[in-house]
Structures are given as structure tokens and as C-alpha cells.
Amino acid sequence: MTETRLKENPAQQPLRAAKNLRELIQPAIAGMLIDRFFRGDAESYFLFLEILDSAQTWTEAVELIDEEAIRREIHPSTLPAMKLKRLIKRKFGV
């Protein structure tokens, strides 16, 4: 007898982080983010990556990026903010 399995709907599955963000970020991008988003504050950059890594969903992570951008008086659609959002998409496979 052959067992038939129904495929699970991926949209209903919780997103799982593939890697931590440090593994996804190339050194040149990290430098740009530190310079332009974190205004040279590498400690804040690494702390924020830890916070982003703790986000459970892509939506939660994007909200964190937008909030951090506004707090730093950077528009959420600037290149550094968009780079972070693309990295989050890669991390969550969105």
C-alpha cells in the first residue's frame, strides 16, 4: 500500500531563520551599514543585528528596522535601510 501525503502549504508554516545575519552580510555591506545607518557606531550595529536575529518573523524584523531608522532620523526607504530589509528577506526566505 502506498502512503499518500498531502503537501503542506508553505504560507501556513512558521518562517525559520536560515542563518544569522552576520553570516549573510558581506564586509563591504557591513561597512556601509555602520557608516551610513549607524553613523560609525559599530557597537550599535552589532547589537542591532542581535536584536534582528531574535525576530520571529520577517514582518517583525522589518518593523524593527523601520523603528531604528526613524530613531536615527533616517528615512526607512534609504539605501542602508533597504539593504537591511533585503538581508532579512534572505534570512527568512521571503
Beta strands, then each sheet from edge to edge (+ up, - down):
end
